[in-house]
Amino acid sequence: MTVDGSGDSEVVGPRERYRAQMQAEIKQHAWEQIATVGVPALSLKAIAKQLGMSGPALYRYFASRDDLITALIRDAYHGLADALRTASHNGADLAMLAQVVRDWALGNPHRYLLIYGTPVPGYRAPDDTTAIASEIMAMIIGACRRDHTDPSGTPFEAHLDSHRQWAGDDSVPTAVLRRALAFWTRLHGVLSLELAGQFVGMGFDPALLFADEVDELTTRATMGG
């Protein structure tokens, strides 16, 4: 017996458990393949061969390559969201959330790059994955809002004031949204470059660069500029 997301109990039989186990094994092989050849080269036929099953047999668990990619994206988003949610519930401020993002990214580089790296050619993520991404952004906006001071307006803030539907909450000051975007774009910029190996050979510690970016973002908010 298990408990679903609504808190209600439901009986899960041997067939459902076996299906969940096989889906987990397929996803694990997919992650290993992505680590070796990248997402564009992901092959269900190769995974089926590794598992000793036919291609049609594997399609009983994932109807297509896109279905498998969607499952991987969902898992990746949920992993990061869970880490941020736990930190938020424990009172983490913006700097602490930044460290959570970095720790998760370095611990799960292929998951991070799947959701924040180069888009997969020909693939379009379903709406529910966008909802998980929005939840992650909402936690960042919440942290920005808690220690918000009113900075001077900028041309982009004026533009953002009429292009804020993505935030989902009309009560959030535009300056807070601007700060959340600065946090998100600058930290992902550093992380993406680090995970892509762009800092190798440059002779500095990416962790210190990341910390410096976080310090500048949080200091600017404290000073109101």
Summary of the structure (lengths in Angstrom):
residues: 225
radius of gyration: 20.4
end to end distance: 54.3
largest distance: 62.3
contacts: 591
relative contact order: 0.09
helix: 69%
strand: 2%
